[in-house]
Structures are given as C-alpha cells and as structure tokens.
Amino acid sequence: MGFAPVDGVGVTTSETAYMRPPIEPGREGGTVVTVTRLGGGTGQTAGTKATTDDNINGTGCTLTTTVTDGVVTGQTVAAGGDGYRVGDVLSVAGTTSATFRVDTVSYTN
C-alpha cells in the first residue's frame, strides 16, 4: 500500500488510504498547516506559488518553494486557504507539476 515510484514521481493508487478527520456538519474542511512533497516537478521557479487541489476540496493554499535545477527541493505553507482535508493532493504548475500531500489541517470556528 502507498506510493509507487513512476519516473521519480509518487502516484496515488486505489490502495492508498488516508485517515480523514471528522468534518463538522456544514464544514467542508480546514486550513492547510503542513504538506509533504510527493514530486518536485520540472521547470519550477522559486517563490510563493498558488496551488490547485487535485481532489477539488479546498481553495486558496499557497506554498513558498525553494528550487534547485528546476526541481522543488523545499516548501513551506505561505497561506493555508480553506476547505482542505488530510490526504488532499496539491499541485504547483511548471513544465511538469510539483505535487504535495496535505498532512495536517487546522479547523477554526
């Protein structure tokens, strides 16, 4: 179970399972706190970048990336956005997208 390397990029299989925190009624998700890099992509530039949520749960998360030779080598959450769930996969556009898994989210009332 888990990620299988394909040309150096992690892919999610149908066997991959992520425990999702309970969601309050009427609440879609939370604010991204931490992410894990799954693949560094190519053709990337360093800086603060908007992400897209491959699972279509959340919006507004931006990551500040460090890049070596066009590949993301480090990242921090600049803005957590809202509506994300643990296990969501985020992408940052480049020649090929850098991908990240949401590890923790914060819920506020």
mmCIF file of the C-alpha atoms, coordinates in Angstrom:
data_MODEL
# 
_entry.id   MODEL 
# 
loop_
_atom_site.group_PDB 
_atom_site.id 
_atom_site.type_symbol 
_atom_site.label_atom_id 
_atom_site.label_alt_id 
_atom_site.label_comp_id 
_atom_site.label_asym_id 
_atom_site.label_entity_id 
_atom_site.label_seq_id 
_atom_site.pdbx_PDB_ins_code 
_atom_site.Cartn_x 
_atom_site.Cartn_y 
_atom_site.Cartn_z 
_atom_site.occupancy 
_atom_site.B_iso_or_equiv 
_atom_site.pdbx_formal_charge 
_atom_site.auth_seq_id 
_atom_site.auth_comp_id 
_atom_site.auth_asym_id 
_atom_site.auth_atom_id 
_atom_site.pdbx_PDB_model_num 
ATOM 1   C CA . MET A 1 1   ? 0.000   0.000  0.000   1.00 0.00 ? 1   MET A CA 1 
ATOM 2   C CA . GLY A 1 2   ? 1.152   3.546  -0.589  1.00 0.00 ? 2   GLY A CA 1 
ATOM 3   C CA . PHE A 1 3   ? 3.090   5.295  -3.274  1.00 0.00 ? 3   PHE A CA 1 
ATOM 4   C CA . ALA A 1 4   ? 4.855   3.570  -6.136  1.00 0.00 ? 4   ALA A CA 1 
ATOM 5   C CA . PRO A 1 5   ? 7.636   5.458  -7.956  1.00 0.00 ? 5   PRO A CA 1 
ATOM 6   C CA . VAL A 1 6   ? 6.902   6.229  -11.588 1.00 0.00 ? 6   VAL A CA 1 
ATOM 7   C CA . ASP A 1 7   ? 9.689   8.192  -13.267 1.00 0.00 ? 7   ASP A CA 1 
ATOM 8   C CA . GLY A 1 8   ? 10.599  9.572  -9.833  1.00 0.00 ? 8   GLY A CA 1 
ATOM 9   C CA . VAL A 1 9   ? 7.133   10.946 -9.079  1.00 0.00 ? 9   VAL A CA 1 
ATOM 10  C CA . GLY A 1 10  ? 4.863   9.432  -6.397  1.00 0.00 ? 10  GLY A CA 1 
ATOM 11  C CA . VAL A 1 11  ? 1.435   8.353  -7.566  1.00 0.00 ? 11  VAL A CA 1 
ATOM 12  C CA . THR A 1 12  ? -1.648  7.551  -5.553  1.00 0.00 ? 12  THR A CA 1 
ATOM 13  C CA . THR A 1 13  ? -3.100  4.121  -6.127  1.00 0.00 ? 13  THR A CA 1 
ATOM 14  C CA . SER A 1 14  ? -6.566  2.856  -5.355  1.00 0.00 ? 14  SER A CA 1 
ATOM 15  C CA . GLU A 1 15  ? -4.970  1.055  -2.395  1.00 0.00 ? 15  GLU A CA 1 
ATOM 16  C CA . THR A 1 16  ? -3.770  4.291  -0.792  1.00 0.00 ? 16  THR A CA 1 
ATOM 17  C CA . ALA A 1 17  ? -5.866  5.253  2.212   1.00 0.00 ? 17  ALA A CA 1 
ATOM 18  C CA . TYR A 1 18  ? -5.647  8.364  4.346   1.00 0.00 ? 18  TYR A CA 1 
ATOM 19  C CA . MET A 1 19  ? -7.469  8.756  7.598   1.00 0.00 ? 19  MET A CA 1 
ATOM 20  C CA . ARG A 1 20  ? -9.595  11.883 7.320   1.00 0.00 ? 20  ARG A CA 1 
ATOM 21  C CA . PRO A 1 21  ? -10.517 13.842 10.400  1.00 0.00 ? 21  PRO A CA 1 
ATOM 22  C CA . PRO A 1 22  ? -14.202 14.122 11.233  1.00 0.00 ? 22  PRO A CA 1 
ATOM 23  C CA . ILE A 1 23  ? -15.777 17.097 9.482   1.00 0.00 ? 23  ILE A CA 1 
ATOM 24  C CA . GLU A 1 24  ? -18.267 19.287 11.300  1.00 0.00 ? 24  GLU A CA 1 
ATOM 25  C CA . PRO A 1 25  ? -21.734 19.342 9.734   1.00 0.00 ? 25  PRO A CA 1 
ATOM 26  C CA . GLY A 1 26  ? -21.792 22.088 7.116   1.00 0.00 ? 26  GLY A CA 1 
ATOM 27  C CA . ARG A 1 27  ? -17.981 22.380 7.095   1.00 0.00 ? 27  ARG A CA 1 
ATOM 28  C CA . GLU A 1 28  ? -16.028 21.128 4.103   1.00 0.00 ? 28  GLU A CA 1 
ATOM 29  C CA . GLY A 1 29  ? -12.512 21.054 5.542   1.00 0.00 ? 29  GLY A CA 1 
ATOM 30  C CA . GLY A 1 30  ? -9.791  23.160 7.091   1.00 0.00 ? 30  GLY A CA 1 
ATOM 31  C CA . THR A 1 31  ? -6.730  25.336 6.579   1.00 0.00 ? 31  THR A CA 1 
ATOM 32  C CA . VAL A 1 32  ? -3.514  23.645 5.412   1.00 0.00 ? 32  VAL A CA 1 
ATOM 33  C CA . VAL A 1 33  ? -0.806  23.622 8.094   1.00 0.00 ? 33  VAL A CA 1 
ATOM 34  C CA . THR A 1 34  ? 1.783   21.152 6.724   1.00 0.00 ? 34  THR A CA 1 
ATOM 35  C CA . VAL A 1 35  ? 2.416   19.317 3.462   1.00 0.00 ? 35  VAL A CA 1 
ATOM 36  C CA . THR A 1 36  ? 4.797   16.603 2.270   1.00 0.00 ? 36  THR A CA 1 
ATOM 37  C CA . ARG A 1 37  ? 6.398   16.870 -1.166  1.00 0.00 ? 37  ARG A CA 1 
ATOM 38  C CA . LEU A 1 38  ? 5.490   13.896 -3.348  1.00 0.00 ? 38  LEU A CA 1 
ATOM 39  C CA . GLY A 1 39  ? 7.270   15.014 -6.516  1.00 0.00 ? 39  GLY A CA 1 
ATOM 40  C CA . GLY A 1 40  ? 9.475   18.014 -7.298  1.00 0.00 ? 40  GLY A CA 1 
ATOM 41  C CA . GLY A 1 41  ? 8.255   18.549 -10.851 1.00 0.00 ? 41  GLY A CA 1 
ATOM 42  C CA . THR A 1 42  ? 10.419  20.141 -13.543 1.00 0.00 ? 42  THR A CA 1 
ATOM 43  C CA . GLY A 1 43  ? 10.693  23.666 -14.894 1.00 0.00 ? 43  GLY A CA 1 
ATOM 44  C CA . GLN A 1 44  ? 9.857   25.115 -11.472 1.00 0.00 ? 44  GLN A CA 1 
ATOM 45  C CA . THR A 1 45  ? 10.865  28.573 -10.218 1.00 0.00 ? 45  THR A CA 1 
ATOM 46  C CA . ALA A 1 46  ? 11.374  29.515 -6.582  1.00 0.00 ? 46  ALA A CA 1 
ATOM 47  C CA . GLY A 1 47  ? 8.873   31.761 -4.812  1.00 0.00 ? 47  GLY A CA 1 
ATOM 48  C CA . THR A 1 48  ? 5.332   31.814 -3.482  1.00 0.00 ? 48  THR A CA 1 
ATOM 49  C CA . LYS A 1 49  ? 3.027   29.824 -5.770  1.00 0.00 ? 49  LYS A CA 1 
ATOM 50  C CA . ALA A 1 50  ? -0.702  29.145 -5.941  1.00 0.00 ? 50  ALA A CA 1 
ATOM 51  C CA . THR A 1 51  ? -1.728  25.510 -5.739  1.00 0.00 ? 51  THR A CA 1 
ATOM 52  C CA . THR A 1 52  ? -4.538  23.532 -7.269  1.00 0.00 ? 52  THR A CA 1 
ATOM 53  C CA . ASP A 1 53  ? -6.277  20.826 -5.237  1.00 0.00 ? 53  ASP A CA 1 
ATOM 54  C CA . ASP A 1 54  ? -6.409  17.637 -7.292  1.00 0.00 ? 54  ASP A CA 1 
ATOM 55  C CA . ASN A 1 55  ? -9.240  16.389 -5.037  1.00 0.00 ? 55  ASN A CA 1 
ATOM 56  C CA . ILE A 1 56  ? -11.261 19.610 -5.563  1.00 0.00 ? 56  ILE A CA 1 
ATOM 57  C CA . ASN A 1 57  ? -11.866 20.147 -1.849  1.00 0.00 ? 57  ASN A CA 1 
ATOM 58  C CA . GLY A 1 58  ? -10.070 23.350 -0.930  1.00 0.00 ? 58  GLY A CA 1 
ATOM 59  C CA . THR A 1 59  ? -9.011  26.696 -2.355  1.00 0.00 ? 59  THR A CA 1 
ATOM 60  C CA . GLY A 1 60  ? -6.528  29.440 -1.587  1.00 0.00 ? 60  GLY A CA 1 
ATOM 61  C CA . CYS A 1 61  ? -3.469  27.497 -0.394  1.00 0.00 ? 61  CYS A CA 1 
ATOM 62  C CA . THR A 1 62  ? -0.121  28.963 -1.481  1.00 0.00 ? 62  THR A CA 1 
ATOM 63  C CA . LEU A 1 63  ? 3.308   27.439 -0.934  1.00 0.00 ? 63  LEU A CA 1 
ATOM 64  C CA . THR A 1 64  ? 6.696   29.136 -0.851  1.00 0.00 ? 64  THR A CA 1 
ATOM 65  C CA . THR A 1 65  ? 9.136   26.856 -2.667  1.00 0.00 ? 65  THR A CA 1 
ATOM 66  C CA . THR A 1 66  ? 12.887  26.548 -2.937  1.00 0.00 ? 66  THR A CA 1 
ATOM 67  C CA . VAL A 1 67  ? 14.159  25.141 -6.205  1.00 0.00 ? 67  VAL A CA 1 
ATOM 68  C CA . THR A 1 68  ? 17.382  23.522 -7.393  1.00 0.00 ? 68  THR A CA 1 
ATOM 69  C CA . ASP A 1 69  ? 17.890  22.960 -11.138 1.00 0.00 ? 69  ASP A CA 1 
ATOM 70  C CA . GLY A 1 70  ? 14.164  23.478 -11.809 1.00 0.00 ? 70  GLY A CA 1 
ATOM 71  C CA . VAL A 1 71  ? 13.022  20.922 -9.206  1.00 0.00 ? 71  VAL A CA 1 
ATOM 72  C CA . VAL A 1 72  ? 11.269  21.860 -5.940  1.00 0.00 ? 72  VAL A CA 1 
ATOM 73  C CA . THR A 1 73  ? 13.564  20.877 -3.062  1.00 0.00 ? 73  THR A CA 1 
ATOM 74  C CA . GLY A 1 74  ? 11.772  22.569 -0.153  1.00 0.00 ? 74  GLY A CA 1 
ATOM 75  C CA . GLN A 1 75  ? 8.425   24.128 0.697   1.00 0.00 ? 75  GLN A CA 1 
ATOM 76  C CA . THR A 1 76  ? 6.548   25.970 3.416   1.00 0.00 ? 76  THR A CA 1 
ATOM 77  C CA . VAL A 1 77  ? 2.880   26.871 3.613   1.00 0.00 ? 77  VAL A CA 1 
ATOM 78  C CA . ALA A 1 78  ? 2.550   30.634 2.959   1.00 0.00 ? 78  ALA A CA 1 
ATOM 79  C CA . ALA A 1 79  ? -1.269  30.772 3.157   1.00 0.00 ? 79  ALA A CA 1 
ATOM 80  C CA . GLY A 1 80  ? -3.384  27.803 4.245   1.00 0.00 ? 80  GLY A CA 1 
ATOM 81  C CA . GLY A 1 81  ? -6.572  28.600 2.336   1.00 0.00 ? 81  GLY A CA 1 
ATOM 82  C CA . ASP A 1 82  ? -9.730  26.754 3.429   1.00 0.00 ? 82  ASP A CA 1 
ATOM 83  C CA . GLY A 1 83  ? -11.729 23.614 2.686   1.00 0.00 ? 83  GLY A CA 1 
ATOM 84  C CA . TYR A 1 84  ? -8.809  21.150 2.597   1.00 0.00 ? 84  TYR A CA 1 
ATOM 85  C CA . ARG A 1 85  ? -8.713  17.653 4.048   1.00 0.00 ? 85  ARG A CA 1 
ATOM 86  C CA . VAL A 1 86  ? -5.789  15.488 5.139   1.00 0.00 ? 86  VAL A CA 1 
ATOM 87  C CA . GLY A 1 87  ? -4.640  13.468 2.117   1.00 0.00 ? 87  GLY A CA 1 
ATOM 88  C CA . ASP A 1 88  ? -5.607  16.066 -0.498  1.00 0.00 ? 88  ASP A CA 1 
ATOM 89  C CA . VAL A 1 89  ? -3.003  16.333 -3.256  1.00 0.00 ? 89  VAL A CA 1 
ATOM 90  C CA . LEU A 1 90  ? -1.881  19.837 -4.229  1.00 0.00 ? 90  LEU A CA 1 
ATOM 91  C CA . SER A 1 91  ? -0.082  20.747 -7.459  1.00 0.00 ? 91  SER A CA 1 
ATOM 92  C CA . VAL A 1 92  ? 2.147   23.673 -8.429  1.00 0.00 ? 92  VAL A CA 1 
ATOM 93  C CA . ALA A 1 93  ? 2.387   24.252 -12.174 1.00 0.00 ? 93  ALA A CA 1 
ATOM 94  C CA . GLY A 1 94  ? 5.710   24.072 -14.013 1.00 0.00 ? 94  GLY A CA 1 
ATOM 95  C CA . THR A 1 95  ? 6.858   22.122 -17.075 1.00 0.00 ? 95  THR A CA 1 
ATOM 96  C CA . THR A 1 96  ? 5.609   19.194 -15.003 1.00 0.00 ? 96  THR A CA 1 
ATOM 97  C CA . SER A 1 97  ? 3.722   19.900 -11.785 1.00 0.00 ? 97  SER A CA 1 
ATOM 98  C CA . ALA A 1 98  ? 5.318   19.609 -8.371  1.00 0.00 ? 98  ALA A CA 1 
ATOM 99  C CA . THR A 1 99  ? 2.932   17.683 -6.104  1.00 0.00 ? 99  THR A CA 1 
ATOM 100 C CA . PHE A 1 100 ? 2.323   17.775 -2.355  1.00 0.00 ? 100 PHE A CA 1 
ATOM 101 C CA . ARG A 1 101 ? 0.121   15.826 0.088   1.00 0.00 ? 101 ARG A CA 1 
ATOM 102 C CA . VAL A 1 102 ? -1.737  17.712 2.827   1.00 0.00 ? 102 VAL A CA 1 
ATOM 103 C CA . ASP A 1 103 ? -0.578  16.212 6.144   1.00 0.00 ? 103 ASP A CA 1 
ATOM 104 C CA . THR A 1 104 ? -2.285  18.428 8.715   1.00 0.00 ? 104 THR A CA 1 
ATOM 105 C CA . VAL A 1 105 ? -5.106  20.943 8.658   1.00 0.00 ? 105 VAL A CA 1 
ATOM 106 C CA . SER A 1 106 ? -6.451  23.408 11.209  1.00 0.00 ? 106 SER A CA 1 
ATOM 107 C CA . TYR A 1 107 ? -10.143 23.964 11.927  1.00 0.00 ? 107 TYR A CA 1 
ATOM 108 C CA . THR A 1 108 ? -11.419 27.256 13.326  1.00 0.00 ? 108 THR A CA 1 
ATOM 109 C CA . ASN A 1 109 ? -14.903 28.213 14.382  1.00 0.00 ? 109 ASN A CA 1 
# 
